[in-house]
Amino acid sequence: MSLFKNALHSIQIGVEDFASKDGRRIISAVRNIQAGTLLLCKEKQRRMSPDGECLLRQKLAPVLDPSGAVTLKGSGKKPSTFKE
C-alpha cells in the first residue's frame, strides 16, 4: 500500500470511529486522524524529494552525479525526525 493510500485509509477510519455511537471509539478516531495527517505530511516530503525519498532520510548529503552536478542523497535507515 502506498504512503498516500495509507494516509487516506487512516483518516477515513478515524472519521468512521468519530461517527460511531460508541464513546470509546473517540480515542481511536483522534489517533487515526493524527496518524493520517502525519502520513500526508510525509507523502508531501516524499513528493518534494528530488529522488523521491531523500527528504525522508535522517541524514542528507550533497553528491556529485556523473555529469558533475550536485544532487542530494539521503542516507541511513531511520526517517527524518524533529526535535524541539
PDB file of N, CA, C and O in Angstrom:
ATOM      1  N   MET A   1       0.846  -1.168   0.000  1.00  0.00           N
ATOM      2  CA  MET A   1       0.000   0.000   0.000  1.00  0.00           C
ATOM      3  C   MET A   1       0.897   1.238   0.000  1.00  0.00           C
ATOM      4  O   MET A   1       1.897   1.286   0.716  1.00  0.00           O
ATOM      5  N   SER A   2       0.538   2.227  -0.797  1.00  0.00           N
ATOM      6  CA  SER A   2       1.343   3.438  -0.875  1.00  0.00           C
ATOM      7  C   SER A   2       1.152   4.291   0.382  1.00  0.00           C
ATOM      8  O   SER A   2       0.175   4.143   1.116  1.00  0.00           O
ATOM      9  N   LEU A   3       2.091   5.164   0.598  1.00  0.00           N
ATOM     10  CA  LEU A   3       2.034   6.075   1.742  1.00  0.00           C
ATOM     11  C   LEU A   3       0.760   6.921   1.681  1.00  0.00           C
ATOM     12  O   LEU A   3       0.095   7.131   2.696  1.00  0.00           O
ATOM     13  N   PHE A   4       0.429   7.403   0.481  1.00  0.00           N
ATOM     14  CA  PHE A   4      -0.752   8.247   0.300  1.00  0.00           C
ATOM     15  C   PHE A   4      -2.038   7.474   0.615  1.00  0.00           C
ATOM     16  O   PHE A   4      -2.907   7.986   1.321  1.00  0.00           O
ATOM     17  N   LYS A   5      -2.164   6.251   0.099  1.00  0.00           N
ATOM     18  CA  LYS A   5      -3.363   5.448   0.374  1.00  0.00           C
ATOM     19  C   LYS A   5      -3.461   5.099   1.851  1.00  0.00           C
ATOM     20  O   LYS A   5      -4.555   5.084   2.416  1.00  0.00           O
ATOM     21  N   ASN A   6      -2.333   4.821   2.473  1.00  0.00           N
ATOM     22  CA  ASN A   6      -2.313   4.524   3.900  1.00  0.00           C
ATOM     23  C   ASN A   6      -2.820   5.735   4.690  1.00  0.00           C
ATOM     24  O   ASN A   6      -3.591   5.586   5.639  1.00  0.00           O
ATOM     25  N   ALA A   7      -2.384   6.926   4.294  1.00  0.00           N
ATOM     26  CA  ALA A   7      -2.838   8.153   4.961  1.00  0.00           C
ATOM     27  C   ALA A   7      -4.349   8.317   4.816  1.00  0.00           C
ATOM     28  O   ALA A   7      -5.047   8.596   5.791  1.00  0.00           O
ATOM     29  N   LEU A   8      -4.848   8.140   3.594  1.00  0.00           N
ATOM     30  CA  LEU A   8      -6.290   8.283   3.367  1.00  0.00           C
ATOM     31  C   LEU A   8      -7.090   7.270   4.161  1.00  0.00           C
ATOM     32  O   LEU A   8      -8.127   7.610   4.731  1.00  0.00           O
ATOM     33  N   HIS A   9      -6.625   6.027   4.208  1.00  0.00           N
ATOM     34  CA  HIS A   9      -7.338   4.995   4.968  1.00  0.00           C
ATOM     35  C   HIS A   9      -7.356   5.321   6.456  1.00  0.00           C
ATOM     36  O   HIS A   9      -8.373   5.128   7.121  1.00  0.00           O
ATOM     37  N   SER A  10      -6.241   5.814   6.978  1.00  0.00           N
ATOM     38  CA  SER A  10      -6.190   6.178   8.403  1.00  0.00           C
ATOM     39  C   SER A  10      -7.188   7.279   8.718  1.00  0.00           C
ATOM     40  O   SER A  10      -7.886   7.222   9.730  1.00  0.00           O
ATOM     41  N   ILE A  11      -7.254   8.273   7.858  1.00  0.00           N
ATOM     42  CA  ILE A  11      -8.192   9.384   8.076  1.00  0.00           C
ATOM     43  C   ILE A  11      -9.632   8.899   7.943  1.00  0.00           C
ATOM     44  O   ILE A  11     -10.483   9.276   8.749  1.00  0.00           O
ATOM     45  N   GLN A  12      -9.919   8.071   6.942  1.00  0.00           N
ATOM     46  CA  GLN A  12     -11.269   7.537   6.766  1.00  0.00           C
ATOM     47  C   GLN A  12     -11.706   6.717   7.976  1.00  0.00           C
ATOM     48  O   GLN A  12     -12.836   6.853   8.446  1.00  0.00           O
ATOM     49  N   ILE A  13     -10.820   5.872   8.476  1.00  0.00           N
ATOM     50  CA  ILE A  13     -11.146   5.065   9.655  1.00  0.00           C
ATOM     51  C   ILE A  13     -11.381   5.974  10.859  1.00  0.00           C
ATOM     52  O   ILE A  13     -12.276   5.728  11.667  1.00  0.00           O
ATOM     53  N   GLY A  14     -10.564   7.034  10.974  1.00  0.00           N
ATOM     54  CA  GLY A  14     -10.743   7.978  12.069  1.00  0.00           C
ATOM     55  C   GLY A  14     -12.092   8.667  12.024  1.00  0.00           C
ATOM     56  O   GLY A  14     -12.742   8.845  13.054  1.00  0.00           O
ATOM     57  N   VAL A  15     -12.515   9.058  10.826  1.00  0.00           N
ATOM     58  CA  VAL A  15     -13.829   9.709  10.674  1.00  0.00           C
ATOM     59  C   VAL A  15     -14.943   8.717  11.005  1.00  0.00           C
ATOM     60  O   VAL A  15     -15.919   9.079  11.663  1.00  0.00           O
ATOM     61  N   GLU A  16     -14.806   7.475  10.555  1.00  0.00           N
ATOM     62  CA  GLU A  16     -15.799   6.449  10.884  1.00  0.00           C
ATOM     63  C   GLU A  16     -15.869   6.215  12.395  1.00  0.00           C
ATOM     64  O   GLU A  16     -16.959   6.083  12.953  1.00  0.00           O
ATOM     65  N   ASP A  17     -14.716   6.163  13.052  1.00  0.00           N
ATOM     66  CA  ASP A  17     -14.698   5.993  14.510  1.00  0.00           C
ATOM     67  C   ASP A  17     -15.354   7.183  15.205  1.00  0.00           C
ATOM     68  O   ASP A  17     -16.067   7.014  16.194  1.00  0.00           O
ATOM     69  N   PHE A  18     -15.114   8.378  14.690  1.00  0.00           N
ATOM     70  CA  PHE A  18     -15.692   9.579  15.287  1.00  0.00           C
ATOM     71  C   PHE A  18     -17.221   9.565  15.172  1.00  0.00           C
ATOM     72  O   PHE A  18     -17.923  10.019  16.075  1.00  0.00           O
ATOM     73  N   ALA A  19     -17.725   9.039  14.053  1.00  0.00           N
ATOM     74  CA  ALA A  19     -19.170   8.994  13.827  1.00  0.00           C
ATOM     75  C   ALA A  19     -19.852   7.870  14.606  1.00  0.00           C
ATOM     76  O   ALA A  19     -21.079   7.831  14.700  1.00  0.00           O
ATOM     77  N   SER A  20     -19.060   6.961  15.160  1.00  0.00           N
ATOM     78  CA  SER A  20     -19.614   5.826  15.893  1.00  0.00           C
ATOM     79  C   SER A  20     -20.355   6.301  17.145  1.00  0.00           C
ATOM     80  O   SER A  20     -19.995   7.307  17.756  1.00  0.00           O
ATOM     81  N   LYS A  21     -21.382   5.563  17.503  1.00  0.00           N
ATOM     82  CA  LYS A  21     -22.138   5.896  18.719  1.00  0.00           C
ATOM     83  C   LYS A  21     -21.443   5.391  19.983  1.00  0.00           C
ATOM     84  O   LYS A  21     -21.824   5.758  21.095  1.00  0.00           O
ATOM     85  N   ASP A  22     -20.427   4.551  19.807  1.00  0.00           N
ATOM     86  CA  ASP A  22     -19.661   4.015  20.926  1.00  0.00           C
ATOM     87  C   ASP A  22     -18.645   5.078  21.376  1.00  0.00           C
ATOM     88  O   ASP A  22     -17.712   5.394  20.637  1.00  0.00           O
ATOM     89  N   GLY A  23     -18.821   5.614  22.555  1.00  0.00           N
ATOM     90  CA  GLY A  23     -17.960   6.682  23.067  1.00  0.00           C
ATOM     91  C   GLY A  23     -16.498   6.300  23.203  1.00  0.00           C
ATOM     92  O   GLY A  23     -15.628   7.171  23.215  1.00  0.00           O
ATOM     93  N   ARG A  24     -16.217   5.013  23.305  1.00  0.00           N
ATOM     94  CA  ARG A  24     -14.833   4.561  23.434  1.00  0.00           C
ATOM     95  C   ARG A  24     -14.048   4.713  22.141  1.00  0.00           C
ATOM     96  O   ARG A  24     -12.818   4.665  22.166  1.00  0.00           O
ATOM     97  N   ARG A  25     -14.724   4.895  21.014  1.00  0.00           N
ATOM     98  CA  ARG A  25     -14.058   4.981  19.716  1.00  0.00           C
ATOM     99  C   ARG A  25     -13.440   6.362  19.465  1.00  0.00           C
ATOM    100  O   ARG A  25     -12.709   6.540  18.490  1.00  0.00           O
ATOM    101  N   ILE A  26     -13.724   7.337  20.332  1.00  0.00           N
ATOM    102  CA  ILE A  26     -13.192   8.691  20.113  1.00  0.00           C
ATOM    103  C   ILE A  26     -11.666   8.711  20.195  1.00  0.00           C
ATOM    104  O   ILE A  26     -11.017   9.443  19.448  1.00  0.00           O
ATOM    105  N   ILE A  27     -11.096   7.924  21.083  1.00  0.00           N
ATOM    106  CA  ILE A  27      -9.632   7.869  21.197  1.00  0.00           C
ATOM    107  C   ILE A  27      -9.034   7.299  19.915  1.00  0.00           C
ATOM    108  O   ILE A  27      -8.025   7.795  19.415  1.00  0.00           O
ATOM    109  N   SER A  28      -9.664   6.259  19.394  1.00  0.00           N
ATOM    110  CA  SER A  28      -9.210   5.675  18.135  1.00  0.00           C
ATOM    111  C   SER A  28      -9.347   6.680  16.991  1.00  0.00           C
ATOM    112  O   SER A  28      -8.489   6.743  16.109  1.00  0.00           O
ATOM    113  N   ALA A  29     -10.414   7.456  17.008  1.00  0.00           N
ATOM    114  CA  ALA A  29     -10.632   8.461  15.967  1.00  0.00           C
ATOM    115  C   ALA A  29      -9.512   9.492  15.966  1.00  0.00           C
ATOM    116  O   ALA A  29      -8.962   9.817  14.913  1.00  0.00           O
ATOM    117  N   VAL A  30      -9.181   9.995  17.122  1.00  0.00           N
ATOM    118  CA  VAL A  30      -8.119  11.004  17.227  1.00  0.00           C
ATOM    119  C   VAL A  30      -6.787  10.405  16.787  1.00  0.00           C
ATOM    120  O   VAL A  30      -6.035  11.034  16.042  1.00  0.00           O
ATOM    121  N   ARG A  31      -6.503   9.217  17.236  1.00  0.00           N
ATOM    122  CA  ARG A  31      -5.244   8.553  16.893  1.00  0.00           C
ATOM    123  C   ARG A  31      -5.127   8.334  15.382  1.00  0.00           C
ATOM    124  O   ARG A  31      -4.078   8.607  14.799  1.00  0.00           O
ATOM    125  N   ASN A  32      -6.188   7.849  14.750  1.00  0.00           N
ATOM    126  CA  ASN A  32      -6.150   7.576  13.320  1.00  0.00           C
ATOM    127  C   ASN A  32      -6.089   8.859  12.483  1.00  0.00           C
ATOM    128  O   ASN A  32      -5.382   8.908  11.477  1.00  0.00           O
ATOM    129  N   ILE A  33      -6.813   9.872  12.886  1.00  0.00           N
ATOM    130  CA  ILE A  33      -6.762  11.138  12.134  1.00  0.00           C
ATOM    131  C   ILE A  33      -5.379  11.772  12.273  1.00  0.00           C
ATOM    132  O   ILE A  33      -4.842  12.299  11.299  1.00  0.00           O
ATOM    133  N   GLN A  34      -4.800  11.727  13.465  1.00  0.00           N
ATOM    134  CA  GLN A  34      -3.447  12.267  13.650  1.00  0.00           C
ATOM    135  C   GLN A  34      -2.438  11.477  12.821  1.00  0.00           C
ATOM    136  O   GLN A  34      -1.591  12.072  12.155  1.00  0.00           O
ATOM    137  N   ALA A  35      -2.515  10.167  12.850  1.00  0.00           N
ATOM    138  CA  ALA A  35      -1.588   9.328  12.075  1.00  0.00           C
ATOM    139  C   ALA A  35      -1.746   9.611  10.587  1.00  0.00           C
ATOM    140  O   ALA A  35      -0.750   9.717   9.872  1.00  0.00           O
ATOM    141  N   GLY A  36      -2.976   9.734  10.113  1.00  0.00           N
ATOM    142  CA  GLY A  36      -3.216  10.024   8.708  1.00  0.00           C
ATOM    143  C   GLY A  36      -2.657  11.365   8.294  1.00  0.00           C
ATOM    144  O   GLY A  36      -2.109  11.505   7.201  1.00  0.00           O
ATOM    145  N   THR A  37      -2.792  12.354   9.165  1.00  0.00           N
ATOM    146  CA  THR A  37      -2.260  13.689   8.874  1.00  0.00           C
ATOM    147  C   THR A  37      -0.734  13.657   8.789  1.00  0.00           C
ATOM    148  O   THR A  37      -0.146  14.261   7.893  1.00  0.00           O
ATOM    149  N   LEU A  38      -0.098  12.952   9.722  1.00  0.00           N
ATOM    150  CA  LEU A  38       1.363  12.827   9.680  1.00  0.00           C
ATOM    151  C   LEU A  38       1.824  12.088   8.427  1.00  0.00           C
ATOM    152  O   LEU A  38       2.842  12.445   7.834  1.00  0.00           O
ATOM    153  N   LEU A  39       1.085  11.069   8.028  1.00  0.00           N
ATOM    154  CA  LEU A  39       1.423  10.340   6.809  1.00  0.00           C
ATOM    155  C   LEU A  39       1.270  11.219   5.575  1.00  0.00           C
ATOM    156  O   LEU A  39       2.052  11.103   4.631  1.00  0.00           O
ATOM    157  N   LEU A  40       0.262  12.102   5.573  1.00  0.00           N
ATOM    158  CA  LEU A  40       0.111  13.046   4.452  1.00  0.00           C
ATOM    159  C   LEU A  40       1.300  13.995   4.381  1.00  0.00           C
ATOM    160  O   LEU A  40       1.779  14.310   3.292  1.00  0.00           O
ATOM    161  N   CYS A  41       1.776  14.449   5.530  1.00  0.00           N
ATOM    162  CA  CYS A  41       2.959  15.316   5.558  1.00  0.00           C
ATOM    163  C   CYS A  41       4.181  14.574   5.031  1.00  0.00           C
ATOM    164  O   CYS A  41       4.982  15.139   4.287  1.00  0.00           O
ATOM    165  N   LYS A  42       4.322  13.329   5.409  1.00  0.00           N
ATOM    166  CA  LYS A  42       5.447  12.524   4.942  1.00  0.00           C
ATOM    167  C   LYS A  42       5.365  12.299   3.430  1.00  0.00           C
ATOM    168  O   LYS A  42       6.382  12.321   2.736  1.00  0.00           O
ATOM    169  N   GLU A  43       4.158  12.084   2.933  1.00  0.00           N
ATOM    170  CA  GLU A  43       3.958  11.920   1.486  1.00  0.00           C
ATOM    171  C   GLU A  43       4.328  13.211   0.746  1.00  0.00           C
ATOM    172  O   GLU A  43       4.914  13.160  -0.335  1.00  0.00           O
ATOM    173  N   LYS A  44       3.992  14.351   1.322  1.00  0.00           N
ATOM    174  CA  LYS A  44       4.370  15.628   0.710  1.00  0.00           C
ATOM    175  C   LYS A  44       5.888  15.757   0.650  1.00  0.00           C
ATOM    176  O   LYS A  44       6.433  16.195  -0.363  1.00  0.00           O
ATOM    177  N   GLN A  45       6.572  15.381   1.728  1.00  0.00           N
ATOM    178  CA  GLN A  45       8.036  15.393   1.736  1.00  0.00           C
ATOM    179  C   GLN A  45       8.589  14.473   0.649  1.00  0.00           C
ATOM    180  O   GLN A  45       9.533  14.829  -0.056  1.00  0.00           O
ATOM    181  N   ARG A  46       7.996  13.297   0.523  1.00  0.00           N
ATOM    182  CA  ARG A  46       8.457  12.350  -0.481  1.00  0.00           C
ATOM    183  C   ARG A  46       8.293  12.933  -1.884  1.00  0.00           C
ATOM    184  O   ARG A  46       9.179  12.789  -2.726  1.00  0.00           O
ATOM    185  N   ARG A  47       7.172  13.583  -2.131  1.00  0.00           N
ATOM    186  CA  ARG A  47       6.926  14.162  -3.446  1.00  0.00           C
ATOM    187  C   ARG A  47       7.851  15.345  -3.736  1.00  0.00           C
ATOM    188  O   ARG A  47       8.176  15.615  -4.892  1.00  0.00           O
ATOM    189  N   MET A  48       8.268  16.037  -2.699  1.00  0.00           N
ATOM    190  CA  MET A  48       9.174  17.177  -2.883  1.00  0.00           C
ATOM    191  C   MET A  48      10.630  16.747  -3.018  1.00  0.00           C
ATOM    192  O   MET A  48      11.469  17.537  -3.452  1.00  0.00           O
ATOM    193  N   SER A  49      10.938  15.510  -2.653  1.00  0.00           N
ATOM    194  CA  SER A  49      12.309  15.000  -2.728  1.00  0.00           C
ATOM    195  C   SER A  49      12.736  14.850  -4.182  1.00  0.00           C
ATOM    196  O   SER A  49      11.989  14.311  -4.999  1.00  0.00           O
ATOM    197  N   PRO A  50      13.934  15.324  -4.506  1.00  0.00           N
ATOM    198  CA  PRO A  50      14.409  15.179  -5.889  1.00  0.00           C
ATOM    199  C   PRO A  50      14.467  13.732  -6.361  1.00  0.00           C
ATOM    200  O   PRO A  50      14.206  13.457  -7.533  1.00  0.00           O
ATOM    201  N   ASP A  51      14.802  12.807  -5.476  1.00  0.00           N
ATOM    202  CA  ASP A  51      14.901  11.406  -5.880  1.00  0.00           C
ATOM    203  C   ASP A  51      13.739  10.572  -5.340  1.00  0.00           C
ATOM    204  O   ASP A  51      13.760   9.344  -5.433  1.00  0.00           O
ATOM    205  N   GLY A  52      12.744  11.224  -4.785  1.00  0.00           N
ATOM    206  CA  GLY A  52      11.577  10.509  -4.272  1.00  0.00           C
ATOM    207  C   GLY A  52      11.679  10.037  -2.847  1.00  0.00           C
ATOM    208  O   GLY A  52      10.719   9.489  -2.306  1.00  0.00           O
ATOM    209  N   GLU A  53      12.839  10.242  -2.218  1.00  0.00           N
ATOM    210  CA  GLU A  53      12.932   9.800  -0.824  1.00  0.00           C
ATOM    211  C   GLU A  53      13.970  10.536   0.011  1.00  0.00           C
ATOM    212  O   GLU A  53      13.949  10.395   1.233  1.00  0.00           O
ATOM    213  N   CYS A  54      14.862  11.302  -0.566  1.00  0.00           N
ATOM    214  CA  CYS A  54      15.969  11.854   0.229  1.00  0.00           C
ATOM    215  C   CYS A  54      15.494  12.755   1.370  1.00  0.00           C
ATOM    216  O   CYS A  54      16.141  12.797   2.416  1.00  0.00           O
ATOM    217  N   LEU A  55      14.394  13.471   1.201  1.00  0.00           N
ATOM    218  CA  LEU A  55      13.921  14.338   2.280  1.00  0.00           C
ATOM    219  C   LEU A  55      13.288  13.550   3.420  1.00  0.00           C
ATOM    220  O   LEU A  55      12.978  14.115   4.469  1.00  0.00           O
ATOM    221  N   LEU A  56      13.097  12.257   3.222  1.00  0.00           N
ATOM    222  CA  LEU A  56      12.559  11.407   4.286  1.00  0.00           C
ATOM    223  C   LEU A  56      13.658  10.815   5.145  1.00  0.00           C
ATOM    224  O   LEU A  56      13.372  10.243   6.197  1.00  0.00           O
ATOM    225  N   ARG A  57      14.880  10.935   4.734  1.00  0.00           N
ATOM    226  CA  ARG A  57      16.008  10.342   5.453  1.00  0.00           C
ATOM    227  C   ARG A  57      16.530  11.282   6.529  1.00  0.00           C
ATOM    228  O   ARG A  57      16.395  12.502   6.431  1.00  0.00           O
ATOM    229  N   GLN A  58      17.125  10.692   7.554  1.00  0.00           N
ATOM    230  CA  GLN A  58      17.633  11.462   8.684  1.00  0.00           C
ATOM    231  C   GLN A  58      18.857  12.284   8.288  1.00  0.00           C
ATOM    232  O   GLN A  58      19.027  13.411   8.752  1.00  0.00           O
ATOM    233  N   LYS A  59      19.699  11.727   7.439  1.00  0.00           N
ATOM    234  CA  LYS A  59      20.916  12.418   7.021  1.00  0.00           C
ATOM    235  C   LYS A  59      20.824  12.723   5.535  1.00  0.00           C
ATOM    236  O   LYS A  59      20.368  11.895   4.747  1.00  0.00           O
ATOM    237  N   LEU A  60      21.257  13.909   5.166  1.00  0.00           N
ATOM    238  CA  LEU A  60      21.212  14.362   3.789  1.00  0.00           C
ATOM    239  C   LEU A  60      22.589  14.893   3.422  1.00  0.00           C
ATOM    240  O   LEU A  60      23.144  15.724   4.140  1.00  0.00           O
ATOM    241  N   ALA A  61      23.145  14.421   2.311  1.00  0.00           N
ATOM    242  CA  ALA A  61      24.495  14.834   1.924  1.00  0.00           C
ATOM    243  C   ALA A  61      24.526  15.184   0.435  1.00  0.00           C
ATOM    244  O   ALA A  61      23.857  14.535  -0.368  1.00  0.00           O
ATOM    245  N   PRO A  62      25.303  16.210   0.065  1.00  0.00           N
ATOM    246  CA  PRO A  62      25.461  16.521  -1.354  1.00  0.00           C
ATOM    247  C   PRO A  62      26.368  15.486  -2.028  1.00  0.00           C
ATOM    248  O   PRO A  62      27.359  15.049  -1.442  1.00  0.00           O
ATOM    249  N   VAL A  63      26.027  15.096  -3.257  1.00  0.00           N
ATOM    250  CA  VAL A  63      26.776  14.091  -4.006  1.00  0.00           C
ATOM    251  C   VAL A  63      26.897  14.575  -5.451  1.00  0.00           C
ATOM    252  O   VAL A  63      25.961  15.154  -6.002  1.00  0.00           O
ATOM    253  N   LEU A  64      28.065  14.329  -6.059  1.00  0.00           N
ATOM    254  CA  LEU A  64      28.241  14.657  -7.470  1.00  0.00           C
ATOM    255  C   LEU A  64      27.688  13.526  -8.323  1.00  0.00           C
ATOM    256  O   LEU A  64      28.012  12.359  -8.103  1.00  0.00           O
ATOM    257  N   ASP A  65      26.847  13.873  -9.302  1.00  0.00           N
ATOM    258  CA  ASP A  65      26.370  12.840 -10.215  1.00  0.00           C
ATOM    259  C   ASP A  65      27.343  12.718 -11.394  1.00  0.00           C
ATOM    260  O   ASP A  65      28.277  13.514 -11.489  1.00  0.00           O
ATOM    261  N   PRO A  66      27.155  11.758 -12.281  1.00  0.00           N
ATOM    262  CA  PRO A  66      28.109  11.540 -13.372  1.00  0.00           C
ATOM    263  C   PRO A  66      28.345  12.769 -14.267  1.00  0.00           C
ATOM    264  O   PRO A  66      29.413  12.907 -14.864  1.00  0.00           O
ATOM    265  N   SER A  67      27.356  13.647 -14.355  1.00  0.00           N
ATOM    266  CA  SER A  67      27.534  14.837 -15.198  1.00  0.00           C
ATOM    267  C   SER A  67      28.258  15.964 -14.462  1.00  0.00           C
ATOM    268  O   SER A  67      28.567  16.994 -15.061  1.00  0.00           O
ATOM    269  N   GLY A  68      28.530  15.778 -13.178  1.00  0.00           N
ATOM    270  CA  GLY A  68      29.227  16.788 -12.389  1.00  0.00           C
ATOM    271  C   GLY A  68      28.302  17.697 -11.603  1.00  0.00           C
ATOM    272  O   GLY A  68      28.769  18.580 -10.884  1.00  0.00           O
ATOM    273  N   ALA A  69      27.006  17.497 -11.726  1.00  0.00           N
ATOM    274  CA  ALA A  69      26.039  18.308 -10.980  1.00  0.00           C
ATOM    275  C   ALA A  69      25.919  17.788  -9.551  1.00  0.00           C
ATOM    276  O   ALA A  69      26.074  16.594  -9.297  1.00  0.00           O
ATOM    277  N   VAL A  70      25.644  18.688  -8.634  1.00  0.00           N
ATOM    278  CA  VAL A  70      25.471  18.314  -7.237  1.00  0.00           C
ATOM    279  C   VAL A  70      24.011  17.937  -7.007  1.00  0.00           C
ATOM    280  O   VAL A  70      23.103  18.693  -7.351  1.00  0.00           O
ATOM    281  N   THR A  71      23.796  16.771  -6.427  1.00  0.00           N
ATOM    282  CA  THR A  71      22.461  16.323  -6.046  1.00  0.00           C
ATOM    283  C   THR A  71      22.471  15.966  -4.569  1.00  0.00           C
ATOM    284  O   THR A  71      23.531  15.806  -3.965  1.00  0.00           O
ATOM    285  N   LEU A  72      21.302  15.846  -4.004  1.00  0.00           N
ATOM    286  CA  LEU A  72      21.184  15.466  -2.603  1.00  0.00           C
ATOM    287  C   LEU A  72      20.882  13.984  -2.502  1.00  0.00           C
ATOM    288  O   LEU A  72      20.064  13.451  -3.252  1.00  0.00           O
ATOM    289  N   LYS A  73      21.543  13.330  -1.578  1.00  0.00           N
ATOM    290  CA  LYS A  73      21.364  11.899  -1.374  1.00  0.00           C
ATOM    291  C   LYS A  73      21.069  11.651   0.099  1.00  0.00           C
ATOM    292  O   LYS A  73      21.840  12.051   0.971  1.00  0.00           O
ATOM    293  N   GLY A  74      19.962  10.996   0.367  1.00  0.00           N
ATOM    294  CA  GLY A  74      19.617  10.647   1.731  1.00  0.00           C
ATOM    295  C   GLY A  74      20.350   9.382   2.144  1.00  0.00           C
ATOM    296  O   GLY A  74      20.584   8.490   1.328  1.00  0.00           O
ATOM    297  N   SER A  75      20.707   9.315   3.417  1.00  0.00           N
ATOM    298  CA  SER A  75      21.387   8.118   3.902  1.00  0.00           C
ATOM    299  C   SER A  75      20.816   7.710   5.250  1.00  0.00           C
ATOM    300  O   SER A  75      20.123   8.483   5.911  1.00  0.00           O
ATOM    301  N   GLY A  76      21.115   6.504   5.635  1.00  0.00           N
ATOM    302  CA  GLY A  76      20.619   5.980   6.897  1.00  0.00           C
ATOM    303  C   GLY A  76      19.287   5.281   6.702  1.00  0.00           C
ATOM    304  O   GLY A  76      18.581   5.524   5.723  1.00  0.00           O
ATOM    305  N   LYS A  77      18.956   4.423   7.631  1.00  0.00           N
ATOM    306  CA  LYS A  77      17.703   3.688   7.550  1.00  0.00           C
ATOM    307  C   LYS A  77      16.582   4.366   8.321  1.00  0.00           C
ATOM    308  O   LYS A  77      15.408   4.056   8.119  1.00  0.00           O
ATOM    309  N   LYS A  78      16.940   5.287   9.201  1.00  0.00           N
ATOM    310  CA  LYS A  78      15.937   5.960  10.012  1.00  0.00           C
ATOM    311  C   LYS A  78      15.304   7.103   9.225  1.00  0.00           C
ATOM    312  O   LYS A  78      15.977   7.731   8.407  1.00  0.00           O
ATOM    313  N   PRO A  79      14.042   7.377   9.453  1.00  0.00           N
ATOM    314  CA  PRO A  79      13.393   8.511   8.801  1.00  0.00           C
ATOM    315  C   PRO A  79      13.788   9.818   9.473  1.00  0.00           C
ATOM    316  O   PRO A  79      14.401   9.821  10.540  1.00  0.00           O
ATOM    317  N   SER A  80      13.435  10.914   8.843  1.00  0.00           N
ATOM    318  CA  SER A  80      13.735  12.213   9.418  1.00  0.00           C
ATOM    319  C   SER A  80      12.975  12.371  10.733  1.00  0.00           C
ATOM    320  O   SER A  80      11.905  11.789  10.910  1.00  0.00           O
ATOM    321  N   THR A  81      13.526  13.151  11.644  1.00  0.00           N
ATOM    322  CA  THR A  81      12.904  13.381  12.939  1.00  0.00           C
ATOM    323  C   THR A  81      12.893  14.867  13.232  1.00  0.00           C
ATOM    324  O   THR A  81      13.567  15.647  12.558  1.00  0.00           O
ATOM    325  N   PHE A  82      12.138  15.252  14.221  1.00  0.00           N
ATOM    326  CA  PHE A  82      12.069  16.653  14.627  1.00  0.00           C
ATOM    327  C   PHE A  82      12.287  16.725  16.120  1.00  0.00           C
ATOM    328  O   PHE A  82      11.625  16.032  16.893  1.00  0.00           O
ATOM    329  N   LYS A  83      13.222  17.569  16.521  1.00  0.00           N
ATOM    330  CA  LYS A  83      13.476  17.778  17.951  1.00  0.00           C
ATOM    331  C   LYS A  83      13.233  19.230  18.280  1.00  0.00           C
ATOM    332  O   LYS A  83      13.665  20.125  17.554  1.00  0.00           O
ATOM    333  N   GLU A  84      12.534  19.461  19.387  1.00  0.00           N
ATOM    334  CA  GLU A  84      12.278  20.838  19.807  1.00  0.00           C
ATOM    335  C   GLU A  84      13.446  21.374  20.595  1.00  0.00           C
ATOM    336  O   GLU A  84      13.417  22.523  21.036  1.00  0.00           O
TER     337      GLU A  84
END
